[in-house]
């Protein structure tokens, strides 16, 4: 038997993903145009706030990635097959990710970004300093929307030239940095948007400390389900 693969997308699920991407993209553009039209919003601090938003998106990608890799079971109702199973498959058969199309890759992230982008429209855009939250959230969503696409590019042996330049310059997650995550037990470099947070978080042992705290409170064992899936997958590999 062959390695486990990601579930194929049904027609309704693909339609859902297309709608999510279209709505999220429209909302993002709406936020950007709204902010760009405010003259006194563009100040010396604007690039710093944008960078902070990008950093926040990377940190959030790491938290979600860590949580899905470390806790829960693919047999859980609702999120098990829909969310956790793809993470289990991805560790055993990472190349299968490249089989997924743009719509399949980015639909779920777009759906999650929609309520945040709607909320961002209610934030004040004018009045100089008052616009900081709106700029921050919009920058965070702009990078967050690309998270899974950036992740997929990090798995390509030959990504598009522009992408390769961004990877090599450290603006987005690079192939080498993400390759370190795919070394068993898959417990490093969780941040997959820009990858900027990986080294600082590793330097303070952030995720291991967090795991110990969760285990202390709940008694749960980190990566228990992932390890079981990994062991079972060995029997699925063709000799």
N, C-alpha and C positions, 0 to 999 in steps of 0.2 A: 504494500500500500504506500501511497505518497504522503508527503507531509500535510498536516491540516492546512486549510485555506480559509480566507475570509469568506463570509456568506455573500452570495451574489445578491445584488440589489433587485428588489421587485419593482415593477412599474410604478406603483403608488409611492414607494419609498424614493424612487428617483425623482418623481414629480414633486414630492415634498422637499427634496434637496434643492431642486431647481428654484422652487418658489422661495426657499429660505435664502439662497444666495442672492437672488434678484432683490428681495426686500432688504436684506442687510446691506447690500451694495448701494441701493438707493438711499437708505437712511444715512450711511456713512458719507456719501456725496452731499447730502442735504446738510449734515453737520459741518462738513468742510467748507462748503460755500457760505453758510451762515457765519462761520468764524472768519473766513477770509474777507468778508465784506465789512468787518469792523476795523477801522483804521487804527484806533488807539490800542487794539489788542496786540499788535505786533511790536514787541519791545525787546529789550536785551534779554529778558528772562524767557521769552517764548521758546527758543531752541532748548533751553534747559528743561522746561516743562514737557516738551515733546519727547525729549530723551528719557525723562522720568516715566512718562506714559509707556514708552517702549520697554523700559526696564520692568515696569509693573506687569506688562503683558507676558514677558519672559518668565517672571517669577510665578505668575498664575499658571502658565503652561506647565511649569515644573511641579507645582503643587497638585494639579489635576493628574498629571502623568504619574507622579509618585503614588498618589492615592489609589489609582486604578491598577498600577503594577503590584502594589504591596498588600492591599486589603480586599476583602470580599471574595466571592466565588462566582464562577460563570453559571452556576445553577441557581443563583438568586433570581427572584421574580423581577421582571421589567428590565433592570439594568444589567442582569447577568449576561444574557445573550447579546443584548443590544450594545452594551458599553464594555464590559469586562472581557468577554470572549475575544474581541479583536485584539486586545492587548496581549492576551495569552498566545494567540496565534502569531502575533507579530514577533515575539521573542523566538519562537520555534522556527518560523518560516518568514523572515523579514523581507525576502525578495518578493513575496506575494503582494506586498504593499504596492509595488510598481505596476501591478496589474489593474489597480483601481484607477478609474478615470477622474478627471477634474471634478465633476459633479459629485461623484461618490466620495471623493477625498475631503471636500470642503463643506458639504451640506450641513453636517451636524454642528460644526463650529459656527457657521453662519446663523443657524437657528438660535444657538445660545447667546449670540451677540445682539440679536434683535431687541430684546427688552432693555438692554443696556444702552443701545443707540437711541431708542425712544426716550429713555430717561434723560439722556444727554441733551436732547432738544429742549428740555425744561430748564436747563441750567443757564444762568445769565451769560450772554456773549459779549456785552459791552462793559464799559467802565474799567478798562485796564485790568487791575488786579482781580476784579470780580470774575473775569473770564478764565482765570487759571483752571478751575475745575473742569470747565467745558473742553478746554484744550487738552488737558491731561486725559480725560475719558476718551475723547475722540482719537488721540494718538494711541492710546492703549487698545482701542477696538480696531484701529487700522492695522496694527501689527498682529493683534489677536486673530483677526479674520484669516490671516495668511499662515497661521501656525502649522496646520496640518500639511499645507502645500510646501512650506519650508522644510518640514519633516520629510516629506516624500523626496524633495530635491536632495536632501542629505543622504538618501539611499541610492541615488543615481550615480553610476560610474562616470557618466558624461552628461552632466546637467547643461542647460543652455549657457552660452558664454556669459551673458549678463549675470546670471545666477552664480556662476563660478567666480566671477569677479567679486560679487557681494560676499560669497562664502570666504574667499581667500583674504578679503579685507577685514573680516570679522564683523561685518554689519549684520549678517544673518548666520544662523547655525551652520557650521562647516561640517564636511564629511568626516574628517578625522576626529573631531570632538564627539560627534554622535556615534562613531564606531566604538568608542570606549564604553558607551552605554550598553552596547550589544555584546559585552563580555560577561559571561555568567558570574554572579547572580543578577545581572542587570540592575545594579543598585547605584549607579553613578550617572552624572550628566542628564538629569531628568528634564532640564529646561530646554525647550525645543523651538522657541521663536527666534530669538537672537543668539541664545547661548551665553549671553553676558553674565548671567547669575551663577552659572555652573561652578566656576572656580571659587568665587567668594563663599558660596554655600558649602562647598567641599572643605574649604579651609577651616570652617568652624564646626564641621561634622554635623551640619544642620539636620539632614534627614535621618541620620542614625539616632541623634538625640530625640527627634520627634517620634521615631518608632519606639524607642524605649519608654517614652512618656505614654504613648497609646497602649503599649503592652502592659505597663504598670496599672493603668486605669481599667482596661478591658480584658486583659489576659490573652488577647489575640496574638497569634504568631505571624510576624511579617513574612510575606511572600509564600505562605503555606500553599495556597491554591495554585500559584504560579509554578512552584516546585513540583507539585503533583502533575500539573499539565505537562511540564517539561519531561518528567519521568515517563508519562504515558506516551508522549510523542516519539520517544526513542523506538518504541515498538511499531511506529507507523512508517519509519524510514525504510525505503527499499534497500535490501542488502546489496 
